Amino acid sequence: MNSLIDLLFLTALAFLLIGHELDAIRQREWRFFFASISVSDQAAYRIFTALHVPLVVAILWYMESFWLQASLDIFAIAHAGIHWLLRKHPLIDFDNGFSRFWIYGAAALGGIHLIGLMIC
């Protein structure tokens, strides 16, 4: 991994896993995912956070896979669409420029990367 296309992928991944997920912790995004489950806020936070560890391990393990990269690009685009659709939901609190930068930035980078993957 040392080309411009690789840099695009790594940047999109960093936007999602570092920028957005750290912001998601600050915005308490787990409240949305655990709203229908009877679990304390502390337990939901711990589960939400802990589930990211195997996710990151799997991403790092398969990072050079074309299919993982294309899937993450598509996910970043779909994820931005979901955030846009849920932008007025009372348990979603990403209604600021900083949060939108990470969400929509990941989508834009993922889209550019996906195009690059398809033509290379």
Steps between C-alpha positions, in 0.01 A plus 500: 500500500688803379309659216260794484206259489628339821531842662140576407385175660699557818374858527136393453554227759653750744206737445262217595690321775679788664318821417142377494520225763676723753235762430233227535628429851475870585151517345393183687389324182439177692179656633350455153616139458395389847179705529274194478708286737475527876865569578666776697674786322833382643450143377389622155811721477725209593337263251506762224868568563603135542330393176733729309808297601424185296372723220830688481701176526306351207545816293873508568535127430330527159606857423663417168199306372328659201163379632553644848605834355207514259260394777629769737469761225139397440440494876640853539264627230198313640593605854494866398159444342368342819632793705332740261169312525521491881628856540190609692471189717500603869769244592736599219709806584731553202343829396818705497766571240771307682295179510381540141862552385595147611181333379472662159875524456527122540224459241670733252838334547340156480325596177821630345688193618231267362524666159878466519471131588271439205725667243835366625 
